[in-house]
Amino acid sequence: MRRSSMLAGLCFAFAIFLPVSWVAAENTIPAPPEGNLRYSITVTKFKNEAGWQGRWSVGDGMQTVMTNLLHESGWFIVLGDGEMRQAAMDEQDFAASGRTAQGKKTAKIGRMTPAQLLVRGSITHVQDDTGSGGGGLSFQGFSIGGSAGKAEMNVTIYLVDSETGQVKASTDVIGTSGKKGFTVGYHGSDLGGLGGNFGGAQKDNVGKAMEDAVGQAVMFLIDQLEGIPWEGSVVMVKDGKVIINRGSREGVAEGREFKVGAVDELVDPDTGEVLDSEMTQVGSIKVTKVKEKIAYATPVTGGGAIQKGMSVFTMDR
């Protein structure tokens, strides 16, 4: 009994001195820090290049699970996937046709939130050694094994800047079914027709491998945020107040200070591509009131030079 207590104490002491990433490696998505500024992001359908067929759709599954995990993590403004956004546009078009009642609840064109970041990927390998244990899943009449066996899934992830179309970062992750599932759960009924026991304690081994791969991918995406500039714009300057087009949705809070300046883009005369941008700071502002999509601020410096259309940046840029 004493030996067990000593061993547990040593393990705890050792964990204290481990890097945070090692301690969190047991599939835990960390909570965003206080004052975290969020980016809008959407996940496209993953290509199934592994040839894994005859069961539930791994491409749809990856997209659904990653969209949900990104949303639950609190690090991003998560937009619907392509099908969700298309359905919203169809509803807007239907409302604009004049065949619906018009009012405040009517879907309006031109108000969809654009994605700053895109996530796409490819499933390059799936190894499924699932046995025939009970308690598995069902998909359109097919049975997917139980708890026996093991599965592995290799996935390539790309983070794309929606403005330029350039890949900001990429990585390869390998998900395995033998690891503890990530703490943020999801609902299996959304996975392209998948039904059965596919939540936090799902028994399908490919599903477990996918959950592990998605969790690693989300951790990778969070790690990239430090190198992506966060910015907004001044939408109005009136009576000593500055209103910017970022609010609580983006993580803006009262008391936050931002730089304000004019941005000059350096454009390639041969291709028209924006090569870089230079900001000339004219002042700074401090947020005094926050709504969902906008924030009110007062000038700290350079109040007379701040104008509508200028860019807003974090103070550490």
ChimeraX commands (.cxc) that place a marker at each C-alpha (Angstrom):
marker #1 position 0.00,0.00,0.00 radius 0.5
marker #1 position 2.85,2.36,0.96 radius 0.5
marker #1 position 4.77,1.45,-2.23 radius 0.5
marker #1 position 1.72,2.29,-4.38 radius 0.5
marker #1 position 1.36,5.66,-2.66 radius 0.5
marker #1 position 5.03,6.45,-3.18 radius 0.5
marker #1 position 4.80,5.51,-6.87 radius 0.5
marker #1 position 1.74,7.68,-7.38 radius 0.5
marker #1 position 3.52,10.58,-5.67 radius 0.5
marker #1 position 6.56,10.20,-7.90 radius 0.5
marker #1 position 4.38,10.12,-11.03 radius 0.5
marker #1 position 2.59,13.28,-9.90 radius 0.5
marker #1 position 5.85,15.06,-9.14 radius 0.5
marker #1 position 7.29,14.05,-12.51 radius 0.5
marker #1 position 4.20,15.35,-14.32 radius 0.5
marker #1 position 4.60,18.77,-12.70 radius 0.5
marker #1 position 7.94,19.29,-14.41 radius 0.5
marker #1 position 6.86,18.05,-17.82 radius 0.5
marker #1 position 6.23,20.55,-20.63 radius 0.5
marker #1 position 2.57,21.57,-20.87 radius 0.5
marker #1 position 2.25,19.88,-24.27 radius 0.5
marker #1 position 3.39,16.60,-22.75 radius 0.5
marker #1 position 0.96,16.78,-19.84 radius 0.5
marker #1 position -1.89,17.67,-22.20 radius 0.5
marker #1 position -0.92,14.88,-24.58 radius 0.5
marker #1 position -3.56,12.66,-22.98 radius 0.5
marker #1 position -6.03,14.01,-25.53 radius 0.5
marker #1 position -7.17,17.16,-23.74 radius 0.5
marker #1 position -7.97,20.31,-25.69 radius 0.5
marker #1 position -6.83,23.26,-23.51 radius 0.5
marker #1 position -9.27,26.06,-22.80 radius 0.5
marker #1 position -8.47,29.33,-24.60 radius 0.5
marker #1 position -6.71,31.92,-22.43 radius 0.5
marker #1 position -8.57,34.95,-21.14 radius 0.5
marker #1 position -8.74,37.62,-23.83 radius 0.5
marker #1 position -8.21,35.15,-26.67 radius 0.5
marker #1 position -9.10,36.77,-30.01 radius 0.5
marker #1 position -10.90,34.40,-32.38 radius 0.5
marker #1 position -10.71,33.81,-36.13 radius 0.5
marker #1 position -13.58,32.56,-38.31 radius 0.5
marker #1 position -12.92,29.09,-39.73 radius 0.5
marker #1 position -14.71,26.44,-41.77 radius 0.5
marker #1 position -13.94,22.80,-42.49 radius 0.5
marker #1 position -14.28,21.35,-45.99 radius 0.5
marker #1 position -15.03,17.70,-46.71 radius 0.5
marker #1 position -12.01,15.44,-46.32 radius 0.5
marker #1 position -10.96,13.37,-49.31 radius 0.5
marker #1 position -10.94,9.64,-48.73 radius 0.5
marker #1 position -7.77,8.64,-50.55 radius 0.5
marker #1 position -7.31,5.51,-48.47 radius 0.5
marker #1 position -9.86,3.44,-50.39 radius 0.5
marker #1 position -11.70,2.56,-47.19 radius 0.5
marker #1 position -15.21,1.66,-48.40 radius 0.5
marker #1 position -18.36,-0.26,-47.49 radius 0.5
marker #1 position -18.97,1.37,-44.13 radius 0.5
marker #1 position -19.70,4.91,-42.88 radius 0.5
marker #1 position -18.18,7.82,-44.76 radius 0.5
marker #1 position -14.79,8.68,-43.25 radius 0.5
marker #1 position -14.69,11.94,-45.21 radius 0.5
marker #1 position -18.05,13.10,-43.83 radius 0.5
marker #1 position -17.08,11.82,-40.39 radius 0.5
marker #1 position -13.83,13.79,-40.28 radius 0.5
marker #1 position -15.60,16.97,-41.35 radius 0.5
marker #1 position -18.39,16.58,-38.79 radius 0.5
marker #1 position -16.18,15.66,-35.86 radius 0.5
marker #1 position -13.62,18.40,-36.58 radius 0.5
marker #1 position -16.31,21.07,-37.00 radius 0.5
marker #1 position -17.80,20.10,-33.67 radius 0.5
marker #1 position -14.47,19.85,-31.83 radius 0.5
marker #1 position -13.33,23.24,-33.15 radius 0.5
marker #1 position -16.63,24.75,-32.00 radius 0.5
marker #1 position -16.53,23.14,-28.57 radius 0.5
marker #1 position -12.89,24.18,-28.05 radius 0.5
marker #1 position -13.83,27.87,-27.92 radius 0.5
marker #1 position -10.72,28.94,-29.86 radius 0.5
marker #1 position -12.50,29.81,-33.14 radius 0.5
marker #1 position -15.64,31.27,-34.70 radius 0.5
marker #1 position -16.74,28.08,-36.42 radius 0.5
marker #1 position -18.86,28.41,-39.54 radius 0.5
marker #1 position -21.00,25.69,-41.06 radius 0.5
marker #1 position -19.50,23.39,-43.66 radius 0.5
marker #1 position -20.13,23.78,-47.39 radius 0.5
marker #1 position -23.48,21.97,-47.32 radius 0.5
marker #1 position -24.71,24.00,-44.33 radius 0.5
marker #1 position -23.70,27.28,-45.95 radius 0.5
marker #1 position -25.28,26.26,-49.26 radius 0.5
marker #1 position -28.51,25.41,-47.46 radius 0.5
marker #1 position -28.43,28.86,-45.84 radius 0.5
marker #1 position -27.91,30.52,-49.23 radius 0.5
marker #1 position -30.78,28.51,-50.72 radius 0.5
marker #1 position -33.04,29.74,-47.93 radius 0.5
marker #1 position -31.92,33.33,-48.55 radius 0.5
marker #1 position -32.65,32.97,-52.26 radius 0.5
marker #1 position -36.07,31.50,-51.49 radius 0.5
marker #1 position -36.86,34.41,-49.16 radius 0.5
marker #1 position -35.70,36.92,-51.79 radius 0.5
marker #1 position -38.00,35.34,-54.38 radius 0.5
marker #1 position -41.00,36.94,-52.68 radius 0.5
marker #1 position -42.73,33.63,-51.96 radius 0.5
marker #1 position -42.28,33.88,-48.18 radius 0.5
marker #1 position -43.63,36.23,-45.54 radius 0.5
marker #1 position -41.32,39.22,-45.17 radius 0.5
marker #1 position -40.20,40.35,-41.75 radius 0.5
marker #1 position -37.39,40.41,-39.22 radius 0.5
marker #1 position -37.13,36.62,-39.29 radius 0.5
marker #1 position -36.69,36.47,-43.06 radius 0.5
marker #1 position -33.21,35.32,-44.11 radius 0.5
marker #1 position -31.43,38.22,-45.77 radius 0.5
marker #1 position -28.80,38.10,-48.50 radius 0.5
marker #1 position -25.37,39.54,-47.88 radius 0.5
marker #1 position -25.02,38.86,-44.16 radius 0.5
marker #1 position -23.18,35.54,-44.04 radius 0.5
marker #1 position -19.96,35.56,-42.04 radius 0.5
marker #1 position -16.91,34.99,-44.26 radius 0.5
marker #1 position -14.27,32.46,-43.27 radius 0.5
marker #1 position -10.79,33.81,-42.64 radius 0.5
marker #1 position -9.31,30.33,-42.40 radius 0.5
marker #1 position -10.14,27.10,-44.23 radius 0.5
marker #1 position -9.33,23.57,-43.13 radius 0.5
marker #1 position -9.09,20.79,-45.65 radius 0.5
marker #1 position -7.42,17.43,-45.59 radius 0.5
marker #1 position -6.98,13.97,-47.02 radius 0.5
marker #1 position -7.31,10.59,-45.35 radius 0.5
marker #1 position -4.34,8.77,-46.81 radius 0.5
marker #1 position -4.41,5.45,-44.96 radius 0.5
marker #1 position -6.83,3.43,-42.86 radius 0.5
marker #1 position -5.85,0.15,-41.26 radius 0.5
marker #1 position -8.80,-1.63,-39.72 radius 0.5
marker #1 position -8.14,-4.78,-37.69 radius 0.5
marker #1 position -11.52,-4.61,-35.96 radius 0.5
marker #1 position -12.81,-7.95,-34.82 radius 0.5
marker #1 position -16.39,-9.11,-34.66 radius 0.5
marker #1 position -17.08,-8.18,-31.06 radius 0.5
marker #1 position -20.59,-7.10,-30.13 radius 0.5
marker #1 position -21.90,-3.66,-29.37 radius 0.5
marker #1 position -20.73,-2.08,-32.63 radius 0.5
marker #1 position -22.37,0.28,-35.09 radius 0.5
marker #1 position -24.84,0.11,-37.93 radius 0.5
marker #1 position -24.84,1.96,-41.24 radius 0.5
marker #1 position -27.61,1.41,-43.80 radius 0.5
marker #1 position -27.94,-2.22,-42.82 radius 0.5
marker #1 position -24.22,-2.97,-42.45 radius 0.5
marker #1 position -22.68,-3.92,-39.13 radius 0.5
marker #1 position -19.37,-2.40,-38.08 radius 0.5
marker #1 position -17.39,-4.52,-35.61 radius 0.5
marker #1 position -17.13,-4.26,-31.87 radius 0.5
marker #1 position -14.40,-3.58,-29.37 radius 0.5
marker #1 position -11.91,-6.22,-30.49 radius 0.5
marker #1 position -8.97,-5.39,-32.74 radius 0.5
marker #1 position -7.22,-2.11,-33.51 radius 0.5
marker #1 position -7.37,0.62,-36.13 radius 0.5
marker #1 position -5.07,3.35,-37.42 radius 0.5
marker #1 position -5.81,6.40,-39.57 radius 0.5
marker #1 position -3.31,8.68,-41.34 radius 0.5
marker #1 position -4.54,12.17,-42.20 radius 0.5
marker #1 position -2.88,15.15,-43.89 radius 0.5
marker #1 position -4.21,18.52,-42.67 radius 0.5
marker #1 position -3.96,21.88,-44.46 radius 0.5
marker #1 position -4.69,25.32,-42.99 radius 0.5
marker #1 position -5.49,27.76,-45.83 radius 0.5
marker #1 position -5.75,31.56,-45.87 radius 0.5
marker #1 position -9.10,32.25,-47.55 radius 0.5
marker #1 position -7.98,35.67,-48.80 radius 0.5
marker #1 position -4.92,34.46,-50.69 radius 0.5
marker #1 position -5.66,30.75,-51.08 radius 0.5
marker #1 position -2.18,29.99,-49.76 radius 0.5
marker #1 position -1.45,27.12,-47.40 radius 0.5
marker #1 position -0.46,28.67,-44.08 radius 0.5
marker #1 position 0.54,25.38,-42.48 radius 0.5
marker #1 position 0.21,21.63,-42.94 radius 0.5
marker #1 position 0.92,18.49,-40.98 radius 0.5
marker #1 position 0.42,14.72,-40.94 radius 0.5
marker #1 position -1.30,13.06,-37.99 radius 0.5
marker #1 position -1.73,9.41,-37.15 radius 0.5
marker #1 position -4.78,8.49,-35.12 radius 0.5
marker #1 position -4.93,5.17,-33.30 radius 0.5
marker #1 position -7.79,3.44,-31.56 radius 0.5
marker #1 position -5.77,2.55,-28.47 radius 0.5
marker #1 position -5.68,6.06,-27.01 radius 0.5
marker #1 position -8.04,7.73,-24.59 radius 0.5
marker #1 position -10.71,9.72,-26.44 radius 0.5
marker #1 position -10.60,13.52,-26.45 radius 0.5
marker #1 position -12.60,15.19,-23.72 radius 0.5
marker #1 position -14.84,17.12,-26.15 radius 0.5
marker #1 position -17.51,14.72,-27.40 radius 0.5
marker #1 position -19.67,14.57,-30.52 radius 0.5
marker #1 position -22.78,12.80,-31.76 radius 0.5
marker #1 position -22.43,9.80,-34.06 radius 0.5
marker #1 position -25.85,10.32,-35.65 radius 0.5
marker #1 position -24.35,13.17,-37.69 radius 0.5
marker #1 position -21.62,11.10,-39.32 radius 0.5
marker #1 position -23.08,10.49,-42.78 radius 0.5
marker #1 position -25.82,8.05,-41.75 radius 0.5
marker #1 position -23.89,6.45,-38.90 radius 0.5
marker #1 position -25.93,5.22,-35.97 radius 0.5
marker #1 position -25.25,3.28,-32.83 radius 0.5
marker #1 position -22.84,3.67,-29.94 radius 0.5
marker #1 position -20.50,6.34,-31.34 radius 0.5
marker #1 position -20.14,8.96,-28.63 radius 0.5
marker #1 position -17.38,9.41,-26.06 radius 0.5
marker #1 position -17.35,5.63,-25.49 radius 0.5
marker #1 position -17.81,4.51,-29.10 radius 0.5
marker #1 position -16.71,0.93,-29.82 radius 0.5
marker #1 position -15.88,1.18,-33.49 radius 0.5
marker #1 position -12.08,1.20,-33.71 radius 0.5
marker #1 position -11.87,3.24,-36.91 radius 0.5
marker #1 position -14.08,5.80,-35.20 radius 0.5
marker #1 position -11.72,5.87,-32.23 radius 0.5
marker #1 position -8.75,6.34,-34.56 radius 0.5
marker #1 position -10.57,9.15,-36.32 radius 0.5
marker #1 position -11.42,10.86,-33.03 radius 0.5
marker #1 position -7.74,10.72,-32.05 radius 0.5
marker #1 position -6.62,12.10,-35.44 radius 0.5
marker #1 position -9.13,14.96,-35.28 radius 0.5
marker #1 position -8.01,15.88,-31.77 radius 0.5
marker #1 position -4.38,16.04,-32.86 radius 0.5
marker #1 position -5.37,18.14,-35.87 radius 0.5
marker #1 position -7.28,20.65,-33.72 radius 0.5
marker #1 position -4.28,20.97,-31.38 radius 0.5
marker #1 position -2.12,21.67,-34.44 radius 0.5
marker #1 position -4.53,24.36,-35.69 radius 0.5
marker #1 position -4.56,26.06,-32.28 radius 0.5
marker #1 position -0.75,26.12,-32.28 radius 0.5
marker #1 position -0.75,28.01,-35.60 radius 0.5
marker #1 position -2.83,30.95,-34.31 radius 0.5
marker #1 position 0.14,32.73,-32.77 radius 0.5
marker #1 position 1.62,33.33,-36.22 radius 0.5
marker #1 position -1.60,34.61,-37.86 radius 0.5
marker #1 position -2.21,38.40,-37.60 radius 0.5
marker #1 position -5.54,39.39,-36.04 radius 0.5
marker #1 position -7.06,42.58,-37.38 radius 0.5
marker #1 position -10.25,44.56,-37.80 radius 0.5
marker #1 position -11.42,47.89,-39.20 radius 0.5
marker #1 position -12.79,51.19,-37.99 radius 0.5
marker #1 position -16.40,51.48,-39.19 radius 0.5
marker #1 position -17.29,54.83,-37.62 radius 0.5
marker #1 position -15.71,57.74,-35.78 radius 0.5
marker #1 position -18.21,60.05,-34.09 radius 0.5
marker #1 position -18.30,62.32,-31.04 radius 0.5
marker #1 position -14.97,61.07,-29.75 radius 0.5
marker #1 position -15.96,57.41,-30.06 radius 0.5
marker #1 position -14.42,54.83,-32.37 radius 0.5
marker #1 position -16.50,51.82,-33.48 radius 0.5
marker #1 position -14.74,48.76,-34.86 radius 0.5
marker #1 position -16.16,45.73,-36.70 radius 0.5
marker #1 position -15.09,43.19,-34.10 radius 0.5
marker #1 position -17.02,42.25,-30.95 radius 0.5
marker #1 position -17.60,39.57,-28.35 radius 0.5
marker #1 position -17.95,36.99,-31.12 radius 0.5
marker #1 position -14.27,37.56,-31.93 radius 0.5
marker #1 position -13.25,37.63,-28.27 radius 0.5
marker #1 position -12.97,41.42,-27.89 radius 0.5
marker #1 position -13.48,42.49,-24.27 radius 0.5
marker #1 position -13.79,45.79,-22.42 radius 0.5
marker #1 position -10.43,47.30,-21.51 radius 0.5
marker #1 position -8.62,45.79,-24.50 radius 0.5
marker #1 position -6.30,48.18,-26.34 radius 0.5
marker #1 position -5.58,48.13,-30.07 radius 0.5
marker #1 position -3.34,49.96,-32.51 radius 0.5
marker #1 position -5.00,51.93,-35.30 radius 0.5
marker #1 position -3.31,52.80,-38.55 radius 0.5
marker #1 position -3.38,53.16,-42.30 radius 0.5
marker #1 position -2.26,50.13,-44.31 radius 0.5
marker #1 position -0.43,50.33,-47.61 radius 0.5
marker #1 position -0.38,47.13,-49.65 radius 0.5
marker #1 position 2.67,46.26,-51.72 radius 0.5
marker #1 position 1.28,44.81,-54.95 radius 0.5
marker #1 position 3.26,42.88,-57.54 radius 0.5
marker #1 position 2.86,44.90,-60.78 radius 0.5
marker #1 position 3.23,41.74,-62.89 radius 0.5
marker #1 position 0.69,39.48,-61.18 radius 0.5
marker #1 position -1.46,41.78,-59.04 radius 0.5
marker #1 position -0.64,39.66,-56.00 radius 0.5
marker #1 position -0.35,41.40,-52.62 radius 0.5
marker #1 position 3.25,40.81,-51.58 radius 0.5
marker #1 position 3.14,42.46,-48.18 radius 0.5
marker #1 position 1.53,45.28,-46.25 radius 0.5
marker #1 position 2.94,48.16,-44.26 radius 0.5
marker #1 position 1.04,49.82,-41.42 radius 0.5
marker #1 position 1.60,53.40,-40.39 radius 0.5
marker #1 position 0.27,53.71,-36.86 radius 0.5
marker #1 position -1.66,56.90,-36.18 radius 0.5
marker #1 position -2.97,56.13,-32.71 radius 0.5
marker #1 position -4.41,53.61,-30.27 radius 0.5
marker #1 position -7.82,52.92,-28.77 radius 0.5
marker #1 position -9.26,51.30,-25.64 radius 0.5
marker #1 position -12.50,49.30,-25.77 radius 0.5
marker #1 position -15.26,50.62,-23.51 radius 0.5
marker #1 position -18.34,48.69,-24.67 radius 0.5
marker #1 position -18.76,45.41,-26.54 radius 0.5
marker #1 position -21.62,43.97,-28.56 radius 0.5
marker #1 position -21.69,40.73,-30.51 radius 0.5
marker #1 position -20.21,42.03,-33.77 radius 0.5
marker #1 position -18.93,45.51,-32.92 radius 0.5
marker #1 position -17.09,47.28,-30.13 radius 0.5
marker #1 position -17.01,50.90,-28.97 radius 0.5
marker #1 position -13.69,52.45,-27.99 radius 0.5
marker #1 position -12.15,55.75,-27.01 radius 0.5
marker #1 position -8.86,57.05,-28.39 radius 0.5
marker #1 position -5.84,56.73,-26.12 radius 0.5
marker #1 position -3.44,58.40,-28.53 radius 0.5
marker #1 position -3.86,60.09,-31.91 radius 0.5
marker #1 position -7.59,60.63,-31.60 radius 0.5
marker #1 position -7.74,63.34,-34.24 radius 0.5
marker #1 position -5.98,61.17,-36.83 radius 0.5
marker #1 position -8.18,58.05,-36.53 radius 0.5
marker #1 position -10.57,57.75,-39.46 radius 0.5
marker #1 position -13.20,55.40,-40.82 radius 0.5
marker #1 position -11.69,52.55,-42.86 radius 0.5
marker #1 position -8.40,52.39,-40.96 radius 0.5
marker #1 position -7.15,49.04,-39.73 radius 0.5
marker #1 position -7.11,47.84,-36.14 radius 0.5
marker #1 position -4.36,45.55,-34.86 radius 0.5
marker #1 position -3.35,43.94,-31.60 radius 0.5
marker #1 position -0.85,45.86,-29.51 radius 0.5
marker #1 position 1.80,43.11,-29.79 radius 0.5
marker #1 position 2.00,43.28,-33.59 radius 0.5
marker link #1:1,2 radius 0.2
marker link #1:2,3 radius 0.2
marker link #1:3,4 radius 0.2
marker link #1:4,5 radius 0.2
marker link #1:5,6 radius 0.2
marker link #1:6,7 radius 0.2
marker link #1:7,8 radius 0.2
marker link #1:8,9 radius 0.2
marker link #1:9,10 radius 0.2
marker link #1:10,11 radius 0.2
marker link #1:11,12 radius 0.2
marker link #1:12,13 radius 0.2
marker link #1:13,14 radius 0.2
marker link #1:14,15 radius 0.2
marker link #1:15,16 radius 0.2
marker link #1:16,17 radius 0.2
marker link #1:17,18 radius 0.2
marker link #1:18,19 radius 0.2
marker link #1:19,20 radius 0.2
marker link #1:20,21 radius 0.2
marker link #1:21,22 radius 0.2
marker link #1:22,23 radius 0.2
marker link #1:23,24 radius 0.2
marker link #1:24,25 radius 0.2
marker link #1:25,26 radius 0.2
marker link #1:26,27 radius 0.2
marker link #1:27,28 radius 0.2
marker link #1:28,29 radius 0.2
marker link #1:29,30 radius 0.2
marker link #1:30,31 radius 0.2
marker link #1:31,32 radius 0.2
marker link #1:32,33 radius 0.2
marker link #1:33,34 radius 0.2
marker link #1:34,35 radius 0.2
marker link #1:35,36 radius 0.2
marker link #1:36,37 radius 0.2
marker link #1:37,38 radius 0.2
marker link #1:38,39 radius 0.2
marker link #1:39,40 radius 0.2
marker link #1:40,41 radius 0.2
marker link #1:41,42 radius 0.2
marker link #1:42,43 radius 0.2
marker link #1:43,44 radius 0.2
marker link #1:44,45 radius 0.2
marker link #1:45,46 radius 0.2
marker link #1:46,47 radius 0.2
marker link #1:47,48 radius 0.2
marker link #1:48,49 radius 0.2
marker link #1:49,50 radius 0.2
marker link #1:50,51 radius 0.2
marker link #1:51,52 radius 0.2
marker link #1:52,53 radius 0.2
marker link #1:53,54 radius 0.2
marker link #1:54,55 radius 0.2
marker link #1:55,56 radius 0.2
marker link #1:56,57 radius 0.2
marker link #1:57,58 radius 0.2
marker link #1:58,59 radius 0.2
marker link #1:59,60 radius 0.2
marker link #1:60,61 radius 0.2
marker link #1:61,62 radius 0.2
marker link #1:62,63 radius 0.2
marker link #1:63,64 radius 0.2
marker link #1:64,65 radius 0.2
marker link #1:65,66 radius 0.2
marker link #1:66,67 radius 0.2
marker link #1:67,68 radius 0.2
marker link #1:68,69 radius 0.2
marker link #1:69,70 radius 0.2
marker link #1:70,71 radius 0.2
marker link #1:71,72 radius 0.2
marker link #1:72,73 radius 0.2
marker link #1:73,74 radius 0.2
marker link #1:74,75 radius 0.2
marker link #1:75,76 radius 0.2
marker link #1:76,77 radius 0.2
marker link #1:77,78 radius 0.2
marker link #1:78,79 radius 0.2
marker link #1:79,80 radius 0.2
marker link #1:80,81 radius 0.2
marker link #1:81,82 radius 0.2
marker link #1:82,83 radius 0.2
marker link #1:83,84 radius 0.2
marker link #1:84,85 radius 0.2
marker link #1:85,86 radius 0.2
marker link #1:86,87 radius 0.2
marker link #1:87,88 radius 0.2
marker link #1:88,89 radius 0.2
marker link #1:89,90 radius 0.2
marker link #1:90,91 radius 0.2
marker link #1:91,92 radius 0.2
marker link #1:92,93 radius 0.2
marker link #1:93,94 radius 0.2
marker link #1:94,95 radius 0.2
marker link #1:95,96 radius 0.2
marker link #1:96,97 radius 0.2
marker link #1:97,98 radius 0.2
marker link #1:98,99 radius 0.2
marker link #1:99,100 radius 0.2
marker link #1:100,101 radius 0.2
marker link #1:101,102 radius 0.2
marker link #1:102,103 radius 0.2
marker link #1:103,104 radius 0.2
marker link #1:104,105 radius 0.2
marker link #1:105,106 radius 0.2
marker link #1:106,107 radius 0.2
marker link #1:107,108 radius 0.2
marker link #1:108,109 radius 0.2
marker link #1:109,110 radius 0.2
marker link #1:110,111 radius 0.2
marker link #1:111,112 radius 0.2
marker link #1:112,113 radius 0.2
marker link #1:113,114 radius 0.2
marker link #1:114,115 radius 0.2
marker link #1:115,116 radius 0.2
marker link #1:116,117 radius 0.2
marker link #1:117,118 radius 0.2
marker link #1:118,119 radius 0.2
marker link #1:119,120 radius 0.2
marker link #1:120,121 radius 0.2
marker link #1:121,122 radius 0.2
marker link #1:122,123 radius 0.2
marker link #1:123,124 radius 0.2
marker link #1:124,125 radius 0.2
marker link #1:125,126 radius 0.2
marker link #1:126,127 radius 0.2
marker link #1:127,128 radius 0.2
marker link #1:128,129 radius 0.2
marker link #1:129,130 radius 0.2
marker link #1:130,131 radius 0.2
marker link #1:131,132 radius 0.2
marker link #1:132,133 radius 0.2
marker link #1:133,134 radius 0.2
marker link #1:134,135 radius 0.2
marker link #1:135,136 radius 0.2
marker link #1:136,137 radius 0.2
marker link #1:137,138 radius 0.2
marker link #1:138,139 radius 0.2
marker link #1:139,140 radius 0.2
marker link #1:140,141 radius 0.2
marker link #1:141,142 radius 0.2
marker link #1:142,143 radius 0.2
marker link #1:143,144 radius 0.2
marker link #1:144,145 radius 0.2
marker link #1:145,146 radius 0.2
marker link #1:146,147 radius 0.2
marker link #1:147,148 radius 0.2
marker link #1:148,149 radius 0.2
marker link #1:149,150 radius 0.2
marker link #1:150,151 radius 0.2
marker link #1:151,152 radius 0.2
marker link #1:152,153 radius 0.2
marker link #1:153,154 radius 0.2
marker link #1:154,155 radius 0.2
marker link #1:155,156 radius 0.2
marker link #1:156,157 radius 0.2
marker link #1:157,158 radius 0.2
marker link #1:158,159 radius 0.2
marker link #1:159,160 radius 0.2
marker link #1:160,161 radius 0.2
marker link #1:161,162 radius 0.2
marker link #1:162,163 radius 0.2
marker link #1:163,164 radius 0.2
marker link #1:164,165 radius 0.2
marker link #1:165,166 radius 0.2
marker link #1:166,167 radius 0.2
marker link #1:167,168 radius 0.2
marker link #1:168,169 radius 0.2
marker link #1:169,170 radius 0.2
marker link #1:170,171 radius 0.2
marker link #1:171,172 radius 0.2
marker link #1:172,173 radius 0.2
marker link #1:173,174 radius 0.2
marker link #1:174,175 radius 0.2
marker link #1:175,176 radius 0.2
marker link #1:176,177 radius 0.2
marker link #1:177,178 radius 0.2
marker link #1:178,179 radius 0.2
marker link #1:179,180 radius 0.2
marker link #1:180,181 radius 0.2
marker link #1:181,182 radius 0.2
marker link #1:182,183 radius 0.2
marker link #1:183,184 radius 0.2
marker link #1:184,185 radius 0.2
marker link #1:185,186 radius 0.2
marker link #1:186,187 radius 0.2
marker link #1:187,188 radius 0.2
marker link #1:188,189 radius 0.2
marker link #1:189,190 radius 0.2
marker link #1:190,191 radius 0.2
marker link #1:191,192 radius 0.2
marker link #1:192,193 radius 0.2
marker link #1:193,194 radius 0.2
marker link #1:194,195 radius 0.2
marker link #1:195,196 radius 0.2
marker link #1:196,197 radius 0.2
marker link #1:197,198 radius 0.2
marker link #1:198,199 radius 0.2
marker link #1:199,200 radius 0.2
marker link #1:200,201 radius 0.2
marker link #1:201,202 radius 0.2
marker link #1:202,203 radius 0.2
marker link #1:203,204 radius 0.2
marker link #1:204,205 radius 0.2
marker link #1:205,206 radius 0.2
marker link #1:206,207 radius 0.2
marker link #1:207,208 radius 0.2
marker link #1:208,209 radius 0.2
marker link #1:209,210 radius 0.2
marker link #1:210,211 radius 0.2
marker link #1:211,212 radius 0.2
marker link #1:212,213 radius 0.2
marker link #1:213,214 radius 0.2
marker link #1:214,215 radius 0.2
marker link #1:215,216 radius 0.2
marker link #1:216,217 radius 0.2
marker link #1:217,218 radius 0.2
marker link #1:218,219 radius 0.2
marker link #1:219,220 radius 0.2
marker link #1:220,221 radius 0.2
marker link #1:221,222 radius 0.2
marker link #1:222,223 radius 0.2
marker link #1:223,224 radius 0.2
marker link #1:224,225 radius 0.2
marker link #1:225,226 radius 0.2
marker link #1:226,227 radius 0.2
marker link #1:227,228 radius 0.2
marker link #1:228,229 radius 0.2
marker link #1:229,230 radius 0.2
marker link #1:230,231 radius 0.2
marker link #1:231,232 radius 0.2
marker link #1:232,233 radius 0.2
marker link #1:233,234 radius 0.2
marker link #1:234,235 radius 0.2
marker link #1:235,236 radius 0.2
marker link #1:236,237 radius 0.2
marker link #1:237,238 radius 0.2
marker link #1:238,239 radius 0.2
marker link #1:239,240 radius 0.2
marker link #1:240,241 radius 0.2
marker link #1:241,242 radius 0.2
marker link #1:242,243 radius 0.2
marker link #1:243,244 radius 0.2
marker link #1:244,245 radius 0.2
marker link #1:245,246 radius 0.2
marker link #1:246,247 radius 0.2
marker link #1:247,248 radius 0.2
marker link #1:248,249 radius 0.2
marker link #1:249,250 radius 0.2
marker link #1:250,251 radius 0.2
marker link #1:251,252 radius 0.2
marker link #1:252,253 radius 0.2
marker link #1:253,254 radius 0.2
marker link #1:254,255 radius 0.2
marker link #1:255,256 radius 0.2
marker link #1:256,257 radius 0.2
marker link #1:257,258 radius 0.2
marker link #1:258,259 radius 0.2
marker link #1:259,260 radius 0.2
marker link #1:260,261 radius 0.2
marker link #1:261,262 radius 0.2
marker link #1:262,263 radius 0.2
marker link #1:263,264 radius 0.2
marker link #1:264,265 radius 0.2
marker link #1:265,266 radius 0.2
marker link #1:266,267 radius 0.2
marker link #1:267,268 radius 0.2
marker link #1:268,269 radius 0.2
marker link #1:269,270 radius 0.2
marker link #1:270,271 radius 0.2
marker link #1:271,272 radius 0.2
marker link #1:272,273 radius 0.2
marker link #1:273,274 radius 0.2
marker link #1:274,275 radius 0.2
marker link #1:275,276 radius 0.2
marker link #1:276,277 radius 0.2
marker link #1:277,278 radius 0.2
marker link #1:278,279 radius 0.2
marker link #1:279,280 radius 0.2
marker link #1:280,281 radius 0.2
marker link #1:281,282 radius 0.2
marker link #1:282,283 radius 0.2
marker link #1:283,284 radius 0.2
marker link #1:284,285 radius 0.2
marker link #1:285,286 radius 0.2
marker link #1:286,287 radius 0.2
marker link #1:287,288 radius 0.2
marker link #1:288,289 radius 0.2
marker link #1:289,290 radius 0.2
marker link #1:290,291 radius 0.2
marker link #1:291,292 radius 0.2
marker link #1:292,293 radius 0.2
marker link #1:293,294 radius 0.2
marker link #1:294,295 radius 0.2
marker link #1:295,296 radius 0.2
marker link #1:296,297 radius 0.2
marker link #1:297,298 radius 0.2
marker link #1:298,299 radius 0.2
marker link #1:299,300 radius 0.2
marker link #1:300,301 radius 0.2
marker link #1:301,302 radius 0.2
marker link #1:302,303 radius 0.2
marker link #1:303,304 radius 0.2
marker link #1:304,305 radius 0.2
marker link #1:305,306 radius 0.2
marker link #1:306,307 radius 0.2
marker link #1:307,308 radius 0.2
marker link #1:308,309 radius 0.2
marker link #1:309,310 radius 0.2
marker link #1:310,311 radius 0.2
marker link #1:311,312 radius 0.2
marker link #1:312,313 radius 0.2
marker link #1:313,314 radius 0.2
marker link #1:314,315 radius 0.2
marker link #1:315,316 radius 0.2
marker link #1:316,317 radius 0.2
view
